[in-house]
């Protein structure tokens, strides 16, 4: 039965379904991801709507002015930053998406430099949006090589980056900590592939593709590049998120939070 469901969800028939019907199917089966037979992420992936994003930018201000808390892919982010005990924090948000976390952290920490990085079109849209906002501690698309960061945050973003190793290595010499949050990994030492590719179906009609990384190979890669794992936890931020439809060879596949510290 599950193989038939997987086959249907993989297909273009599902992609082209009426969104209302697709939503009903998701609510019934609660399947988030399907393994697909691809070797690389598609060139066009994780598209966004400009009008909707501009509204999100503007709506983010509420997280500075009231008690609301935004959706944060790493639930212990505030605790982690507090433990660092920094009087001034250089925080790099890779795949920031919107300004919710920017406004929320500004409410919590007095001296914050927030470095925003995402798709080029998103950053260009944000530059136009912020032109008259005078947000002095929001730095869009910074020159990474010229700045030392306290924390680099891949908040549910690394898995969507085609050349993810190249992007990580940009921070090899200039960050104290690197956090990979809400990212799918599988644990099976008999599997030698660096990653598998998943089709994300819970956001229909948006269809995204992402990596699930081989945990042991990823940890080895980080260690060889001066990052040592200091904390690893399962991520349970998204309600009902599961991988129950995956084959037994991926039985340990799950969402993880991995915190790395740079060492010399």
C-alpha positions as CSV (number, residue, x, y, z in Angstrom):
1,X,0.0,0.0,0.0
2,X,2.7,2.5,1.0
3,X,4.6,1.9,-2.2
4,X,1.5,2.8,-4.2
5,X,1.1,6.0,-2.2
6,X,4.7,6.9,-2.7
7,X,4.5,6.3,-6.4
8,X,1.5,8.6,-6.7
9,X,3.1,11.3,-4.6
10,X,6.3,11.2,-6.7
11,X,4.3,11.7,-9.9
12,X,3.4,14.8,-11.8
13,X,-0.3,13.8,-11.3
14,X,0.1,14.8,-7.7
15,X,2.0,18.0,-8.6
16,X,-0.9,19.1,-10.8
17,X,-3.7,18.3,-8.4
18,X,-6.2,20.9,-7.3
19,X,-4.6,22.4,-4.1
20,X,-7.7,21.7,-2.1
21,X,-7.6,18.0,-3.0
22,X,-3.8,17.9,-2.3
23,X,-4.4,19.4,1.1
24,X,-7.0,16.7,1.9
25,X,-4.5,14.0,0.9
26,X,-1.8,15.4,3.1
27,X,-4.1,15.7,6.1
28,X,-5.1,12.1,5.7
29,X,-1.7,10.5,5.1
30,X,0.5,13.1,6.8
31,X,3.4,12.2,4.4
32,X,5.9,15.1,4.1
33,X,8.7,13.7,1.9
34,X,9.3,11.1,-0.8
35,X,12.6,9.8,-1.9
36,X,13.2,10.4,-5.6
37,X,15.8,9.1,-8.1
38,X,17.8,12.3,-8.7
39,X,21.5,12.9,-8.4
40,X,21.3,16.7,-8.0
41,X,18.9,19.3,-6.9
42,X,17.0,21.0,-9.7
43,X,18.2,24.4,-10.9
44,X,14.9,25.9,-10.1
45,X,13.9,25.1,-6.6
46,X,12.2,26.7,-3.6
47,X,10.4,29.4,-5.5
48,X,8.7,32.3,-3.8
49,X,5.9,34.8,-4.4
50,X,7.2,38.4,-4.3
51,X,3.9,39.9,-3.2
52,X,3.6,37.4,-0.3
53,X,7.2,37.9,0.7
54,X,6.8,41.7,0.9
55,X,3.9,41.2,3.2
56,X,6.0,38.9,5.3
57,X,8.8,41.4,5.6
58,X,6.3,44.0,6.9
59,X,4.5,41.6,9.2
60,X,7.8,40.7,10.9
61,X,7.7,44.0,12.9
62,X,5.1,42.5,15.3
63,X,7.8,40.3,16.7
64,X,9.6,43.4,18.0
65,X,6.6,45.2,19.3
66,X,4.5,42.5,21.1
67,X,4.9,39.2,22.9
68,X,4.4,37.0,19.8
69,X,7.1,34.5,19.1
70,X,7.9,33.5,15.4
71,X,8.4,30.0,14.1
72,X,12.0,29.2,14.8
73,X,13.5,26.0,13.3
74,X,15.9,25.6,16.3
75,X,13.8,25.9,19.5
76,X,16.8,26.5,21.8
77,X,18.3,29.4,19.7
78,X,17.8,32.0,22.4
79,X,19.4,29.8,25.0
80,X,22.4,29.1,22.8
81,X,23.0,32.8,22.1
82,X,22.6,33.6,25.8
83,X,25.1,31.0,26.9
84,X,27.7,32.5,24.5
85,X,27.6,35.6,26.8
86,X,28.5,38.0,24.0
87,X,28.1,41.7,24.6
88,X,28.0,42.1,20.8
89,X,26.7,39.3,18.6
90,X,27.5,38.8,14.9
91,X,24.8,36.4,13.7
92,X,24.7,35.1,10.2
93,X,21.3,33.8,9.0
94,X,21.8,31.6,5.9
95,X,18.4,31.1,4.2
96,X,16.8,33.7,6.4
97,X,13.7,34.0,4.2
98,X,11.9,36.8,6.1
99,X,12.5,39.3,8.9
100,X,10.7,37.5,11.7
101,X,13.8,36.3,13.4
102,X,15.6,39.6,12.9
103,X,13.0,41.6,14.7
104,X,12.6,39.0,17.4
105,X,16.3,38.8,18.2
106,X,16.5,42.6,18.3
107,X,13.9,42.6,21.0
108,X,15.9,40.1,23.0
109,X,19.5,41.3,22.5
110,X,20.7,44.9,22.6
111,X,23.9,44.7,20.6
112,X,23.1,42.5,17.6
113,X,24.5,42.6,14.0
114,X,22.2,40.5,11.9
115,X,23.6,39.3,8.6
116,X,20.9,38.3,6.2
117,X,21.6,35.9,3.3
118,X,19.2,34.1,0.9
119,X,18.4,33.8,-2.8
120,X,19.6,36.8,-4.8
121,X,16.1,37.8,-5.7
122,X,15.0,37.7,-2.1
123,X,17.9,39.9,-1.0
124,X,17.3,42.4,-3.8
125,X,13.6,42.6,-2.8
126,X,14.6,43.1,0.8
127,X,17.1,45.9,-0.1
128,X,14.3,47.8,-1.8
129,X,12.0,47.2,1.2
130,X,14.4,48.4,3.8
131,X,15.7,51.4,1.9
132,X,13.5,53.8,4.1
133,X,13.3,51.7,7.2
134,X,16.7,52.7,8.8
135,X,17.4,49.2,10.1
136,X,21.1,49.8,10.9
137,X,22.0,46.4,12.3
138,X,20.5,44.5,9.3
139,X,23.3,43.7,6.8
140,X,22.1,42.1,3.6
141,X,24.4,39.9,1.5
142,X,27.6,40.7,3.4
143,X,31.1,40.1,2.2
144,X,31.7,36.9,4.2
145,X,35.5,36.9,4.0
146,X,35.8,40.2,5.8
147,X,33.7,39.5,8.9
148,X,34.1,37.2,11.9
149,X,30.9,35.6,13.0
150,X,29.9,34.3,16.4
151,X,27.2,32.0,15.0
152,X,26.3,30.9,11.5
153,X,22.8,29.6,11.4
154,X,21.5,27.2,8.7
155,X,17.9,27.1,9.9
156,X,16.2,24.5,7.7
157,X,18.2,25.7,4.7
158,X,21.3,23.6,4.2
159,X,19.3,20.8,2.6
160,X,18.0,23.1,-0.2
161,X,21.5,24.4,-1.2
162,X,22.8,22.7,-4.3
163,X,26.5,23.3,-3.5
164,X,26.2,22.9,0.2
165,X,29.8,22.0,0.9
166,X,31.1,25.1,-0.9
167,X,28.8,27.3,1.2
168,X,29.9,25.7,4.5
169,X,33.6,26.1,3.6
170,X,33.1,29.9,3.2
171,X,32.9,30.0,7.1
172,X,35.8,27.6,7.7
173,X,38.0,30.4,9.2
174,X,35.6,33.0,10.4
175,X,33.0,31.6,12.7
176,X,33.1,30.3,16.2
177,X,29.9,28.1,15.9
178,X,27.9,26.7,13.0
179,X,24.4,25.4,13.6
180,X,22.6,23.2,11.1
181,X,19.0,23.0,12.3
182,X,15.9,21.1,11.2
183,X,17.7,19.2,8.5
184,X,17.1,15.6,7.4
185,X,19.9,13.0,8.0
186,X,19.9,9.2,7.7
187,X,22.0,6.9,9.8
188,X,23.1,3.7,8.1
189,X,26.8,2.9,7.9
190,X,26.2,0.3,5.2
191,X,25.1,3.1,2.8
192,X,28.0,4.9,1.2
193,X,26.1,7.6,-0.7
194,X,26.7,11.1,0.5
195,X,23.0,12.0,0.3
196,X,19.7,11.1,-1.1
197,X,17.2,13.6,-2.6
198,X,13.7,14.1,-1.4
199,X,10.6,15.6,-2.9
200,X,8.8,17.8,-0.4
201,X,5.0,17.6,-0.8
202,X,3.5,19.2,2.3
203,X,3.6,22.7,0.8
204,X,1.5,21.9,-2.3
205,X,1.1,23.6,-4.8
206,X,4.8,24.4,-4.1
207,X,6.9,21.4,-4.8
208,X,10.5,21.6,-3.4
209,X,13.5,19.2,-3.5
210,X,16.1,18.8,-0.8
211,X,18.9,16.6,0.4
212,X,18.8,14.1,3.2
213,X,22.5,13.8,4.2
214,X,24.3,10.7,5.3
215,X,25.0,11.5,8.9
216,X,28.4,9.9,9.3
217,X,29.8,11.1,6.1
218,X,28.6,14.7,6.9
219,X,30.2,14.6,10.4
220,X,33.5,13.4,8.8
221,X,33.4,16.2,6.3
222,X,32.9,18.8,9.0
223,X,35.6,17.4,11.2
224,X,38.1,17.4,8.3
225,X,37.3,21.1,7.9
226,X,37.9,22.1,11.5
227,X,34.3,21.8,12.8
228,X,33.7,19.4,15.7
229,X,30.2,18.3,16.6
230,X,29.4,19.5,20.2
231,X,25.6,18.7,20.2
232,X,23.2,16.6,18.2
233,X,19.4,16.4,18.8
234,X,16.3,15.3,17.0
235,X,14.2,18.3,15.9
236,X,10.5,18.3,16.8
237,X,9.5,21.8,15.9
238,X,7.1,20.9,13.1
239,X,4.0,19.1,14.3
240,X,3.5,15.6,12.9
241,X,6.6,15.7,10.8
242,X,7.7,12.1,10.0
243,X,9.4,9.7,7.6
244,X,7.2,6.7,8.1
245,X,6.9,6.0,4.4
246,X,10.6,5.4,3.9
247,X,12.2,2.0,3.2
248,X,13.9,0.1,6.0
249,X,17.4,1.0,4.9
250,X,16.5,4.6,5.8
251,X,14.7,3.7,9.0
252,X,16.9,6.1,11.0
253,X,16.1,9.0,8.8
254,X,14.9,12.0,10.8
255,X,15.2,15.8,11.3
256,X,18.3,16.8,13.3
257,X,19.8,19.8,14.9
258,X,23.7,19.7,14.8
259,X,25.8,22.3,16.5
260,X,29.5,22.5,15.5
261,X,32.3,24.5,17.1
262,X,35.4,25.6,15.1
263,X,38.7,24.3,16.4
264,X,42.3,24.9,15.3
